[in-house]
């Protein structure tokens, strides 16, 4: 089973995409990179683990938070989605995952499933 790591931030309609990803597949773990607003407002029927970041502290700080939160909790290939969020958040996520040595697969939601890009 694969872990899902996704940004949950800005972008019109992007939270719908993240919700579809969560609901349309059986994930081992679901990690959402977000801020306090996202943690407070996003709801899911499945268990999700939030990784809280502060975009105002810069990419290096976000990368460190992501890496520390995922250390020892993921391995092998990880499915990621970057529909939601900014380029800085995406860079922090990618570098954090690469530093952990995991494989990365890009996924997107379809109406009833997920698709690897």
C-alpha positions in Angstrom: 0.0 0.0 0.0 1.2 3.5 -0.8 1.3 6.7 1.3 -0.2 9.9 -0.1 1.4 13.2 0.6 -0.4 16.2 -0.8 -0.4 20.0 -0.3 -3.7 21.4 1.0 -3.4 25.2 0.5 -4.5 27.7 -2.1 -6.1 27.3 -5.5 -9.7 27.5 -6.4 -11.3 24.1 -6.2 -8.1 22.4 -5.2 -9.5 21.1 -1.9 -12.1 19.1 -3.9 -9.2 17.4 -5.8 -7.5 16.5 -2.6 -10.7 15.1 -1.1 -11.2 13.0 -4.2 -7.7 11.7 -4.0 -8.2 10.7 -0.4 -11.6 9.0 -1.0 -10.9 7.3 -4.3 -8.0 5.1 -3.2 -7.0 2.9 -0.2 -3.9 4.6 1.2 -1.6 3.3 3.8 -1.2 6.8 5.3 -2.5 10.2 4.2 -0.3 13.3 5.0 -1.6 16.8 4.2 0.8 19.7 4.1 -1.2 22.7 5.2 -1.5 25.6 7.6 -3.7 26.1 10.7 -6.6 27.2 8.5 -6.4 24.1 6.4 -6.3 21.8 9.5 -9.2 23.6 11.0 -11.5 23.8 8.0 -10.7 20.6 6.0 -12.6 17.5 6.9 -12.2 13.9 5.7 -14.0 10.6 6.3 -10.6 9.0 6.4 -7.9 9.6 8.9 -5.4 12.2 7.8 -2.2 13.4 9.4 -1.6 17.1 9.1 1.9 18.6 8.6 1.6 22.2 9.6 3.8 24.7 7.8 4.2 28.5 7.9 4.7 29.8 4.3 6.0 33.1 5.7 9.0 31.4 7.2 10.4 30.4 3.8 11.2 27.3 1.8 14.0 26.0 4.1 11.8 26.1 7.2 8.9 24.4 5.4 11.2 21.7 4.1 12.5 21.1 7.5 9.0 20.8 9.0 7.9 18.4 6.3 11.1 16.2 6.5 10.9 16.0 10.3 7.2 15.1 10.3 7.7 12.3 7.7 11.0 10.9 9.1 10.5 7.2 9.8 6.8 7.3 8.8 7.2 6.7 5.0 9.3 4.5 2.8 9.4 3.1 -0.7 7.3 5.0 -3.3 5.1 7.9 -2.2 2.2 9.2 -4.2 2.1 13.0 -4.3 -0.2 15.7 -5.5 0.5 19.4 -6.0 -2.8 20.7 -7.4 -3.2 22.8 -4.2 -0.6 25.2 -3.0 2.2 27.5 -4.2 5.4 26.8 -5.9 7.3 27.4 -2.7 5.2 24.8 -0.8 5.7 22.3 -3.7 9.5 22.8 -3.7 9.6 22.3 0.1 7.6 19.1 -0.2 9.7 17.7 -3.1 13.0 18.5 -1.5 11.9 17.1 1.9 10.8 13.9 0.2 13.9 13.6 -1.9 16.1 14.1 1.2 14.2 11.2 2.9 15.1 9.0 -0.1 11.6 7.9 -1.1 10.5 7.4 -4.7 7.9 9.9 -5.9 4.8 9.2 -8.1 2.6 12.0 -9.2 -1.1 11.2 -8.9 -4.3 13.0 -9.7 -8.0 12.3 -9.0 -10.5 11.0 -11.6 -14.2 10.7 -11.0 -14.0 7.3 -9.3 -10.3 6.5 -9.0 -6.8 8.0 -9.2 -4.4 8.2 -12.1 -0.7 8.3 -12.1 0.6 11.1 -14.3 
